[in-house]
Amino acid sequence: MSKLLRVGVALAATVAVTACGGGSGSGSSSGSTDTAPSTSAATAAATAINLVKADLPGYNATPHDSSSDSDPDNVAFASCVGASAPNSGDVVDLYSEDFEKGTQLDSKQVSSEVTVVKSQSTARKDLKAFQGDKTKTCLETFVGKLLTKQAGEASGVTFATPTISRLDPQGAGTDGTFGYAVTTTAKAAGLSLPFEITIQGLLVKHTGTQLTTLSVGGPFPAADRDALFAKLVERSKSSAV
């Protein structure tokens, strides 16, 4: 069963990375100067916004694994959606720790990421791309390809056809939000486990914030997920640059 869990973690990490718009270059909005934040201001904002251990009582915390961040498929997915290449125009890109609780048969995992980009106008274009109808189609293609790859790397594991659905995260006072859920079932050694991955993002000024959840064995509690996202919304409105 640990094989299935490892596959689920890899799937969540890669899907989450692809949903982060990069934002590149410089531009203007409504005639105003679009000035990139300083590295120090961006770092302070990201640190103030990201989830911390106190936000998730009962969860264990480990350093974030960013090994999937440079996957070429992430660039291909952003191109499919019509967004900037990931990390292409970042001032800073900071992750929370990875938070986890439960057992291999019933596991819940949570992380957040804050990306401050150089160009607010480009960030808004990227947000619009992720809100668009193409994203669901691109996710269906991308996740299907990723599941095939993961099954090939984990002998004996098979996956059901993934289902992609939209989420409607609330973000009053932000520049906009987006959200998607990916569900599938993995089978190995006679065992079957449902996986659910959710990605919810928001933008305030130059600052994009994302919440990612992975649940194995059952869905992540919607009320808990909404409460965490609401916390990120309020922190972003207070600290974004």
C-alpha positions, -999 to 999 in steps of 0.1 A, spaced: 0 0 0 29 24 5 35 21 -32 1 36 -39 7 64 -14 40 73 -30 23 75 -64 -4 97 -50 21 121 -35 40 123 -67 8 130 -86 -2 158 -62 32 175 -63 33 176 -101 -3 187 -106 1 214 -81 32 228 -97 15 230 -131 -13 252 -117 10 280 -106 12 308 -131 47 323 -136 42 358 -149 71 373 -169 84 406 -180 70 440 -171 39 458 -182 12 483 -171 -24 482 -160 -48 511 -166 -18 534 -174 -1 529 -141 35 517 -136 37 480 -129 68 480 -106 82 446 -95 84 442 -57 118 439 -41 131 405 -31 130 414 6 94 427 4 83 397 -16 99 373 9 83 390 38 49 388 21 52 351 12 64 342 48 34 361 63 9 344 40 20 307 39 5 281 62 24 272 94 22 243 118 -2 262 141 -28 264 113 -30 226 112 -32 211 147 -28 173 146 -7 173 114 29 164 112 52 188 93 81 180 70 101 202 46 85 207 12 98 184 -16 102 206 -46 118 179 -68 90 181 -94 92 219 -98 115 217 -129 96 190 -148 94 199 -185 57 188 -185 50 218 -162 61 242 -190 40 222 -215 9 224 -194 13 262 -189 16 266 -226 -15 244 -232 -35 267 -208 -21 299 -223 -2 310 -192 34 320 -186 60 294 -181 63 284 -144 89 304 -125 97 325 -156 91 358 -139 92 351 -102 106 375 -76 102 347 -50 84 314 -48 81 300 -13 64 269 -1 50 260 33 61 228 49 41 197 39 15 188 65 2 153 68 -19 132 92 -35 97 91 -24 63 79 -15 49 45 -51 38 40 -66 71 51 -42 100 47 -47 138 44 -19 161 32 -19 199 28 6 225 16 6 261 4 27 281 -20 32 318 -24 46 332 -56 54 369 -60 59 379 -97 75 409 -114 45 419 -134 10 423 -120 -5 427 -154 9 394 -166 -1 377 -134 -37 388 -141 -35 374 -176 -22 341 -162 -50 340 -136 -76 345 -164 -60 316 -183 -63 293 -153 -99 304 -149 -107 296 -186 -124 266 -201 -91 253 -216 -77 245 -182 -100 216 -176 -93 201 -210 -55 205 -205 -57 190 -170 -76 160 -184 -48 154 -210 -20 162 -186 -32 141 -157 -39 111 -180 -3 113 -192 10 117 -157 -10 87 -144 4 66 -173 39 76 -163 34 70 -126 19 35 -134 49 27 -155 72 36 -126 53 16 -100 49 -19 -112 15 -34 -106 -3 -1 -101 -33 8 -123 -55 39 -123 -91 46 -132 -98 74 -157 -94 106 -137 -123 130 -133 -115 168 -133 -141 192 -118 -141 229 -111 -141 243 -76 -154 278 -67 -132 291 -39 -144 323 -23 -121 352 -25 -139 385 -19 -114 414 -20 -89 396 -41 -81 400 -78 -97 366 -85 -95 328 -77 -95 295 -94 -99 259 -83 -99 223 -96 -103 188 -81 -87 157 -96 -101 123 -85 -91 88 -95 -87 54 -80 -55 34 -78 -53 -4 -76 -24 -26 -66 -20 -61 -51 -58 -65 -48 -63 -32 -30 -81 -1 -42 -77 34 -30 -94 66 -41 -72 97 -45 -84 133 -45 -62 163 -52 -75 198 -50 -57 230 -62 -72 264 -52 -54 297 -61 -59 334 -56 -42 366 -67 -37 399 -49 -15 425 -66 18 407 -76 12 378 -52 -3 345 -61 -12 320 -34 -21 284 -38 -36 257 -15 -31 221 -24 -47 191 -7 -42 154 -12 -65 128 4 -61 91 1 -90 68 11 -117 94 11 -123 131 2 -106 159 21 -132 176 44 -146 205 24 -152 226 55 -116 222 66 -103 231 31 -125 261 29 -113 274 62 -77 270 52 -83 289 20 -102 316 38 -71 320 61 -49 324 30 -73 349 15 -72 371 46 -34 369 49 -30 378 12 -53 408 15 -32 420 45 3 411 33 4 408 -5 27 432 -24 
